[in-house]
């Protein structure tokens, strides 16, 4: 497995630009199961570069911008389930013990909606 295959599987539009940089930096494609994991490590790397006064390589910057767009799309596609889960979680924390179920119900509903959106259910 190489970086071009992994990036293509994730739907990244420019895998041939980023793959050589990732190989040069020593990132192992088999260590990453999602683009968000790679984004986390690249963000750490770029923050170190910026601390040392270097510019972020354009191919890494392009990947991080693409990843941000993917995250925004995920949030937009799942706003209802996420809202239910967050609201239910807050209610579970805030409500007294005998009313905790009122907060758990929206969390379960949010999880159900998200699983249905992704075809698990």
C-alpha positions in Angstrom: 0.0 0.0 0.0 1.4 3.4 -0.9 0.3 7.0 -0.3 -1.2 7.5 -3.8 -3.6 4.6 -3.2 -4.6 5.7 0.3 -5.2 9.3 -0.7 -7.2 8.2 -3.7 -9.3 5.9 -1.6 -10.0 8.8 0.7 -11.2 10.9 -2.2 -8.3 13.4 -2.1 -8.2 15.1 -5.6 -4.4 15.5 -5.8 -2.7 12.4 -4.4 0.3 12.6 -6.7 1.3 16.0 -5.3 1.1 15.0 -1.7 2.4 11.5 -1.7 6.1 12.3 -2.3 6.1 14.7 0.6 4.5 12.2 3.0 7.0 9.6 2.0 9.9 12.0 2.4 8.6 12.9 5.9 8.4 9.2 6.9 4.7 8.9 7.3 3.5 5.3 7.0 0.3 4.9 5.0 -0.7 1.8 6.8 -0.8 3.7 10.1 -3.7 5.9 9.0 -7.3 4.7 8.6 -8.8 8.2 7.9 -7.7 11.5 6.5 -8.4 13.1 9.8 -5.7 11.1 11.5 -3.2 12.2 8.9 -4.5 15.8 9.2 -3.8 15.7 13.0 -0.2 14.6 12.5 0.3 17.1 9.6 -1.1 19.9 11.7 1.5 19.0 14.5 4.2 19.0 11.9 3.2 22.4 10.4 2.9 24.0 13.8 6.5 23.0 14.5 7.5 24.4 11.1 5.8 27.7 11.9 7.4 27.8 15.3 10.8 27.5 13.7 9.9 30.3 11.2 9.5 28.1 8.1 6.6 28.2 5.6 4.1 25.4 5.3 4.7 23.4 2.1 1.9 24.1 -0.4 0.9 20.5 -0.9 0.4 20.0 2.8 -1.5 23.3 3.1 -3.7 22.2 0.2 -4.4 18.9 1.9 -5.3 20.6 5.2 -7.7 23.0 3.4 -9.3 20.0 1.6 -9.6 18.3 5.0 -11.3 21.3 6.5 -13.8 21.3 3.7 -14.5 17.6 4.3 -15.1 18.3 8.0 -17.5 21.2 7.2 -19.4 18.9 4.8 -19.6 16.2 7.6 -21.0 18.7 10.1 -23.5 20.0 7.5 -24.7 16.5 6.6 -25.0 15.5 10.3 -26.2 18.7 12.0 -29.5 17.1 13.2 -28.0 14.0 14.8 -25.1 16.0 16.3 -27.5 18.6 17.7 -29.6 15.8 19.3 -26.5 14.2 20.8 -25.1 17.4 22.2 -28.4 18.7 23.5 -29.2 15.3 25.1 -25.7 15.1 26.6 -26.0 18.6 28.2 -29.5 17.7 29.5 -28.1 14.5 31.0 -25.5 16.5 32.8 -27.7 19.3 34.0 -30.9 17.5 34.9 -31.5 15.9 38.3 -31.1 12.2 38.7 -34.7 11.2 38.2 -34.9 13.1 34.9 -31.6 11.8 33.3 -33.7 9.7 30.9 -35.0 12.9 29.3 -31.4 13.6 28.2 -30.6 10.1 27.1 -33.5 9.8 24.7 -32.2 12.5 22.3 -28.7 11.0 22.4 -30.0 7.6 21.4 -32.1 9.3 18.7 -29.1 11.2 17.4 -27.0 8.0 17.3 -29.8 6.2 15.4 -30.1 9.0 12.8 -26.3 9.1 12.2 -26.2 5.3 11.8 -29.1 5.5 9.4 -27.5 8.3 7.4 -24.4 6.1 6.9 -26.4 2.9 6.0 -25.4 0.9 9.1 -29.1 0.6 10.0 
